Amino acid sequence: MVRLMPGDIVDALVGMDNQVTPEAKAELRRAFGLDDPIPVQYAKWVYQISQGDLGTSYRTRQPITEQLVRALPVTIELALMALFMSVVIAVPLGVISAIRRNSAVDFVVRFAALIGLAFPNFFLATLFLLGTSLLFHWIPSVFYVSIFDNPAKNLVQFFFPALSLAVALMAVEMRMARTSMLEVLRQDYVRTALAKGLESTAVNYKHALRNAFIPLITVIGIQMGGLLGGSVIIEQIFGLPGVGWYLLQGIQGRDYPVVQVTALFLAIVFAVMNLIVDILYGFLDPRIGHETASESSAE
């Protein structure tokens, strides 16, 4: 799709320089391998990737591996911080909402979840920047500060970007936690435990909550995979040089190897996160692992 956009890397590099002749542009395209048909270019790229060579950036002429290694810690920190914020707030609220169904707390939590789903993260990020600058005359640093150089300044810099991403995550997690908890509370074993005289607190938080976490883990795993590639606009707004920002720079500069390798990397990360979620199922519910083993032995 990037290749279908008007212009290519040669046009992006040359710009409005009228002194560059069409022959020189054609020579640059040959040097970049852009004179081959797109399927041929793709086949060459796949072969190059299969050899363990991620290639170099057309624009910077630096190895893409080095640039990804520099950008990855920024995105991972942002994603983990946003996920931590959402889980710490959303899961307890969703569980309380389910336990106190149709109460005032339940209605407030459900209404907050709807509001959270209605606000795009880039809109919240803009509001945070406007609010802090107009009301408090303060804006986060526009230059990235590593957590190893200055932890306090780093956390302050990442707080509002992470919060912008966390709001929508909270809404989904609250709704999922409430739905899962309600479904578990209707199970026969929960009713039996309560009928035997066990305290409702112990039943809710020791037995029901663990089973309610299984679908919630799926949502959190998908969110983590999506955060690593879905924070493009947030990183751009706050000037964080992460993977999303790197991908956007590649798209704007028609840097095809950067776009292709970054997209491949994000797809692999998403698949790995789903694998981790499947593994966690076995720890949360050992029956899942036993059923899988019995199915394999039967086959």
KEVEXTI-361058 format. One record per residue (C-alpha): residue number from 0; residue in three letters; x, y, z. Coordinates in nm, 3 decimals, padded with zeros to 5 digits. Each point is the difference from the previous one (the first is absolute). Layout:
N
ATOM num residuo    east   north      up
ATOM NUM     Ala       X       Y       Z
...
***
This chain:
299
ATOM num residuo    east   north      up
ATOM   0     Met  00.000  00.000  00.000
ATOM   1     Val  00.290  00.234  00.072
ATOM   2     Arg  00.136 -00.069 -00.347
ATOM   3     Leu -00.334  00.103 -00.151
ATOM   4     Met  00.029  00.346  00.156
ATOM   5     Pro  00.117  00.284 -00.230
ATOM   6     Gly  00.378  00.028 -00.012
ATOM   7     Asp  00.272 -00.235  00.116
ATOM   8     Ile  00.319  00.014  00.204
ATOM   9     Val  00.185  00.173 -00.285
ATOM  10     Asp -00.259  00.279 -00.014
ATOM  11     Ala  00.017  00.029  00.380
ATOM  12     Leu  00.379  00.031 -00.005
ATOM  13     Val  00.025  00.235 -00.296
ATOM  14     Gly -00.292  00.222  00.101
ATOM  15     Met -00.035  00.320 -00.202
ATOM  16     Asp  00.357 -00.002 -00.131
ATOM  17     Asn -00.041  00.080 -00.371
ATOM  18     Gln  00.366 -00.065 -00.070
ATOM  19     Val -00.045 -00.377  00.031
ATOM  20     Thr -00.061 -00.140 -00.347
ATOM  21     Pro -00.247 -00.280 -00.081
ATOM  22     Glu  00.300 -00.216 -00.091
ATOM  23     Ala  00.147  00.050  00.347
ATOM  24     Lys -00.334 -00.092  00.158
ATOM  25     Ala -00.018 -00.314 -00.212
ATOM  26     Glu  00.351 -00.094  00.109
ATOM  27     Leu -00.098  00.045  00.365
ATOM  28     Arg -00.302 -00.225 -00.051
ATOM  29     Arg  00.224 -00.265 -00.153
ATOM  30     Ala  00.237  00.029  00.296
ATOM  31     Phe -00.290 -00.052  00.242
ATOM  32     Gly -00.136 -00.287 -00.208
ATOM  33     Leu -00.325  00.184 -00.073
ATOM  34     Asp  00.021 -00.062 -00.373
ATOM  35     Asp -00.108 -00.363  00.052
ATOM  36     Pro -00.371 -00.090  00.011
ATOM  37     Ile -00.149  00.009  00.353
ATOM  38     Pro -00.039 -00.383  00.022
ATOM  39     Val  00.368 -00.039 -00.087
ATOM  40     Gln  00.097  00.259  00.262
ATOM  41     Tyr -00.210 -00.185  00.256
ATOM  42     Ala  00.157 -00.337 -00.086
ATOM  43     Lys  00.348  00.150  00.037
ATOM  44     Trp -00.097  00.149  00.338
ATOM  45     Val -00.138 -00.334  00.125
ATOM  46     Tyr  00.321 -00.175 -00.103
ATOM  47     Gln  00.205  00.268  00.174
ATOM  48     Ile -00.207 -00.039  00.318
ATOM  49     Ser  00.038 -00.379 -00.013
ATOM  50     Gln  00.377  00.052  00.007
ATOM  51     Gly -00.030  00.201  00.321
ATOM  52     Asp  00.071  00.334 -00.168
ATOM  53     Leu -00.261  00.266  00.084
ATOM  54     Gly  00.161  00.242 -00.242
ATOM  55     Thr  00.081  00.369  00.032
ATOM  56     Ser -00.210  00.312 -00.008
ATOM  57     Tyr -00.018  00.175 -00.336
ATOM  58     Arg  00.001  00.338  00.170
ATOM  59     Thr  00.259 -00.032  00.278
ATOM  60     Arg  00.204 -00.290 -00.147
ATOM  61     Gln  00.013 -00.147  00.351
ATOM  62     Pro -00.080 -00.366  00.078
ATOM  63     Ile -00.370 -00.036  00.084
ATOM  64     Thr  00.086 -00.239  00.283
ATOM  65     Glu  00.192  00.271  00.185
ATOM  66     Gln -00.283  00.250 -00.042
ATOM  67     Leu -00.261 -00.249  00.122
ATOM  68     Val  00.213 -00.087  00.304
ATOM  69     Arg  00.013  00.370  00.091
ATOM  70     Ala -00.373  00.053 -00.052
ATOM  71     Leu -00.129 -00.320  00.163
ATOM  72     Pro  00.068  00.090  00.368
ATOM  73     Val -00.202  00.321 -00.037
ATOM  74     Thr -00.306 -00.182 -00.135
ATOM  75     Ile  00.029 -00.286  00.250
ATOM  76     Glu  00.016  00.244  00.292
ATOM  77     Leu -00.298  00.195 -00.132
ATOM  78     Ala -00.204 -00.316 -00.059
ATOM  79     Leu  00.082 -00.153  00.339
ATOM  80     Met -00.075  00.324  00.182
ATOM  81     Ala -00.336  00.039 -00.177
ATOM  82     Leu -00.088 -00.364  00.063
ATOM  83     Phe  00.098  00.025  00.366
ATOM  84     Met -00.216  00.310  00.047
ATOM  85     Ser -00.299 -00.166 -00.165
ATOM  86     Val  00.023 -00.334  00.181
ATOM  87     Val  00.053  00.150  00.346
ATOM  88     Ile -00.307  00.221 -00.036
ATOM  89     Ala -00.232 -00.190 -00.234
ATOM  90     Val  00.012 -00.356  00.135
ATOM  91     Pro -00.092  00.085  00.363
ATOM  92     Leu -00.276  00.232 -00.118
ATOM  93     Gly -00.137 -00.264 -00.238
ATOM  94     Val  00.000 -00.265  00.273
ATOM  95     Ile -00.168  00.231  00.253
ATOM  96     Ser -00.254  00.096 -00.265
ATOM  97     Ala -00.088 -00.366 -00.055
ATOM  98     Ile -00.022 -00.083  00.370
ATOM  99     Arg -00.222  00.304  00.063
ATOM 100     Arg -00.211 -00.044 -00.309
ATOM 101     Asn -00.263  00.270 -00.069
ATOM 102     Ser  00.130  00.213  00.287
ATOM 103     Ala  00.109  00.363 -00.027
ATOM 104     Val  00.363 -00.112 -00.031
ATOM 105     Asp -00.094 -00.232 -00.286
ATOM 106     Phe -00.175  00.275 -00.195
ATOM 107     Val  00.290  00.243  00.052
ATOM 108     Val  00.254 -00.258 -00.120
ATOM 109     Arg -00.206 -00.091 -00.307
ATOM 110     Phe -00.053  00.366 -00.086
ATOM 111     Ala  00.374  00.071  00.039
ATOM 112     Ala  00.078 -00.293 -00.230
ATOM 113     Leu -00.228  00.141 -00.269
ATOM 114     Ile  00.161  00.343  00.031
ATOM 115     Gly  00.346 -00.156 -00.024
ATOM 116     Leu -00.092 -00.181 -00.321
ATOM 117     Ala -00.136  00.321 -00.153
ATOM 118     Phe  00.323  00.202  00.022
ATOM 119     Pro  00.277 -00.076 -00.253
ATOM 120     Asn  00.346 -00.008  00.155
ATOM 121     Phe  00.137  00.274 -00.226
ATOM 122     Phe -00.285  00.230  00.111
ATOM 123     Leu  00.081 -00.067  00.366
ATOM 124     Ala  00.369  00.061 -00.067
ATOM 125     Thr -00.080  00.337 -00.154
ATOM 126     Leu -00.225  00.089  00.295
ATOM 127     Phe  00.274 -00.092  00.246
ATOM 128     Leu  00.252  00.216 -00.181
ATOM 129     Leu -00.239  00.295 -00.019
ATOM 130     Gly -00.113 -00.038  00.360
ATOM 131     Thr  00.346 -00.020  00.152
ATOM 132     Ser  00.137  00.284 -00.214
ATOM 133     Leu -00.293  00.241  00.045
ATOM 134     Leu -00.091 -00.072  00.363
ATOM 135     Phe  00.337 -00.088  00.151
ATOM 136     His  00.237  00.155 -00.258
ATOM 137     Trp  00.183 -00.331 -00.025
ATOM 138     Ile  00.060 -00.243 -00.283
ATOM 139     Pro  00.195 -00.328 -00.003
ATOM 140     Ser  00.353  00.004 -00.137
ATOM 141     Val  00.012 -00.011 -00.379
ATOM 142     Phe  00.332 -00.190  00.015
ATOM 143     Tyr  00.002 -00.362  00.106
ATOM 144     Val  00.149 -00.063  00.344
ATOM 145     Ser  00.112 -00.355  00.073
ATOM 146     Ile -00.114 -00.163  00.322
ATOM 147     Phe  00.363 -00.091  00.069
ATOM 148     Asp  00.115  00.364 -00.026
ATOM 149     Asn -00.278  00.164  00.202
ATOM 150     Pro -00.275 -00.235  00.129
ATOM 151     Ala -00.217  00.275  00.150
ATOM 152     Lys  00.003  00.215 -00.313
ATOM 153     Asn -00.058 -00.306 -00.216
ATOM 154     Leu -00.312 -00.103  00.195
ATOM 155     Val -00.136  00.355 -00.015
ATOM 156     Gln  00.061  00.007 -00.375
ATOM 157     Phe -00.180 -00.334 -00.052
ATOM 158     Phe -00.291  00.059  00.238
ATOM 159     Phe -00.237  00.185 -00.234
ATOM 160     Pro  00.081 -00.207 -00.312
ATOM 161     Ala -00.061 -00.318  00.199
ATOM 162     Leu -00.319  00.141  00.150
ATOM 163     Ser -00.126  00.095 -00.348
ATOM 164     Leu  00.040 -00.364 -00.107
ATOM 165     Ala -00.124 -00.145  00.330
ATOM 166     Val -00.345  00.161  00.002
ATOM 167     Ala -00.136 -00.208 -00.288
ATOM 168     Leu  00.170 -00.310  00.141
ATOM 169     Met -00.168  00.061  00.336
ATOM 170     Ala -00.341  00.017 -00.163
ATOM 171     Val  00.043 -00.335 -00.177
ATOM 172     Glu  00.153 -00.170  00.303
ATOM 173     Met -00.270  00.127  00.236
ATOM 174     Arg -00.274 -00.132 -00.223
ATOM 175     Met  00.176 -00.333 -00.052
ATOM 176     Ala  00.080 -00.042  00.371
ATOM 177     Arg -00.362  00.072  00.091
ATOM 178     Thr -00.143 -00.236 -00.262
ATOM 179     Ser  00.242 -00.283  00.085
ATOM 180     Met -00.057  00.037  00.373
ATOM 181     Leu -00.378 -00.003 -00.043
ATOM 182     Glu  00.021 -00.315 -00.210
ATOM 183     Val  00.216 -00.178  00.259
ATOM 184     Leu -00.222  00.109  00.289
ATOM 185     Arg -00.291 -00.181 -00.168
ATOM 186     Gln  00.188 -00.331 -00.008
ATOM 187     Asp -00.121 -00.289  00.214
ATOM 188     Tyr  00.325 -00.040  00.194
ATOM 189     Val -00.023  00.363  00.121
ATOM 190     Arg -00.358 -00.051  00.117
ATOM 191     Thr  00.099 -00.327  00.167
ATOM 192     Ala  00.288  00.167  00.184
ATOM 193     Leu -00.230  00.274  00.126
ATOM 194     Ala -00.265 -00.256  00.099
ATOM 195     Lys  00.260 -00.186  00.208
ATOM 196     Gly  00.054  00.312  00.207
ATOM 197     Leu  00.327  00.133 -00.145
ATOM 198     Glu  00.047  00.374  00.029
ATOM 199     Ser -00.105  00.185 -00.313
ATOM 200     Thr  00.328  00.196 -00.001
ATOM 201     Ala  00.206 -00.320 -00.011
ATOM 202     Val -00.220 -00.151 -00.270
ATOM 203     Asn  00.008  00.313 -00.214
ATOM 204     Tyr  00.369  00.080  00.018
ATOM 205     Lys  00.157 -00.342  00.051
ATOM 206     His -00.206 -00.222 -00.227
ATOM 207     Ala -00.210  00.207 -00.239
ATOM 208     Leu  00.258  00.267 -00.081
ATOM 209     Arg  00.262 -00.248 -00.120
ATOM 210     Asn -00.236 -00.153 -00.257
ATOM 211     Ala -00.126  00.343 -00.102
ATOM 212     Phe  00.358  00.096 -00.089
ATOM 213     Ile  00.021 -00.246 -00.291
ATOM 214     Pro -00.190  00.208 -00.261
ATOM 215     Leu  00.147  00.316  00.152
ATOM 216     Ile  00.353 -00.128 -00.062
ATOM 217     Thr -00.093 -00.042 -00.368
ATOM 218     Val -00.108  00.363 -00.022
ATOM 219     Ile  00.310  00.126  00.180
ATOM 220     Gly  00.229 -00.204 -00.225
ATOM 221     Ile -00.165  00.134 -00.314
ATOM 222     Gln  00.019  00.353  00.141
ATOM 223     Met  00.371 -00.037  00.070
ATOM 224     Gly  00.064 -00.117 -00.355
ATOM 225     Gly -00.210  00.283 -00.136
ATOM 226     Leu  00.172  00.261  00.217
ATOM 227     Leu  00.340 -00.077 -00.148
ATOM 228     Gly -00.128  00.098 -00.343
ATOM 229     Gly -00.298  00.218  00.086
ATOM 230     Ser  00.179  00.282  00.178
ATOM 231     Val  00.113  00.169 -00.320
ATOM 232     Ile -00.199  00.321  00.042
ATOM 233     Ile  00.067  00.028  00.373
ATOM 234     Glu  00.375 -00.034 -00.053
ATOM 235     Gln -00.019  00.263 -00.272
ATOM 236     Ile -00.201  00.244  00.215
ATOM 237     Phe  00.234 -00.026  00.298
ATOM 238     Gly  00.321 -00.034 -00.202
ATOM 239     Leu  00.092 -00.347  00.127
ATOM 240     Pro  00.242 -00.176 -00.238
ATOM 241     Gly -00.161 -00.343  00.025
ATOM 242     Val -00.084 -00.268 -00.255
ATOM 243     Gly -00.324  00.174 -00.100
ATOM 244     Trp  00.181  00.330 -00.054
ATOM 245     Tyr  00.268 -00.184 -00.199
ATOM 246     Leu -00.266 -00.166 -00.217
ATOM 247     Leu -00.173  00.331 -00.065
ATOM 248     Gln  00.329  00.162 -00.102
ATOM 249     Gly  00.055 -00.288 -00.242
ATOM 250     Ile -00.346  00.044 -00.153
ATOM 251     Gln  00.040  00.377 -00.038
ATOM 252     Gly  00.346 -00.039 -00.153
ATOM 253     Arg -00.100 -00.293 -00.227
ATOM 254     Asp  00.272 -00.204  00.171
ATOM 255     Tyr -00.133 -00.338 -00.115
ATOM 256     Pro  00.246 -00.230  00.184
ATOM 257     Val -00.077  00.176  00.329
ATOM 258     Val -00.375 -00.036 -00.050
ATOM 259     Gln  00.022 -00.365 -00.103
ATOM 260     Val  00.233 -00.111  00.280
ATOM 261     Thr -00.192  00.195  00.267
ATOM 262     Ala -00.332 -00.147 -00.116
ATOM 263     Leu  00.152 -00.350  00.004
ATOM 264     Phe  00.140  00.058  00.348
ATOM 265     Leu -00.336  00.119  00.136
ATOM 266     Ala -00.175 -00.301 -00.152
ATOM 267     Ile  00.249 -00.236  00.168
ATOM 268     Val -00.044  00.178  00.334
ATOM 269     Phe -00.378 -00.036 -00.029
ATOM 270     Ala  00.032 -00.373 -00.071
ATOM 271     Val  00.241 -00.047  00.293
ATOM 272     Met -00.239  00.181  00.235
ATOM 273     Asn -00.279 -00.236 -00.103
ATOM 274     Leu  00.231 -00.296  00.066
ATOM 275     Ile  00.079  00.134  00.347
ATOM 276     Val -00.373  00.037  00.070
ATOM 277     Asp -00.058 -00.364 -00.099
ATOM 278     Ile  00.278 -00.110  00.235
ATOM 279     Leu -00.147  00.203  00.286
ATOM 280     Tyr -00.331 -00.182 -00.044
ATOM 281     Gly  00.165 -00.318  00.128
ATOM 282     Phe  00.116  00.174  00.319
ATOM 283     Leu -00.337  00.161  00.070
ATOM 284     Asp -00.203 -00.314 -00.078
ATOM 285     Pro  00.197 -00.329  00.002
ATOM 286     Arg -00.296 -00.173 -00.161
ATOM 287     Ile  00.083  00.174 -00.329
ATOM 288     Gly  00.346 -00.156 -00.007
ATOM 289     His -00.139 -00.345  00.089
ATOM 290     Glu -00.266  00.021 -00.273
ATOM 291     Thr  00.260  00.095 -00.259
ATOM 292     Ala  00.227 -00.286  00.105
ATOM 293     Ser -00.284 -00.254 -00.008
ATOM 294     Glu -00.107  00.120 -00.349
ATOM 295     Ser  00.358 -00.039 -00.128
ATOM 296     Ser  00.033 -00.352  00.143
ATOM 297     Ala -00.338 -00.099 -00.148
ATOM 298     Glu  00.112  00.112 -00.344
***
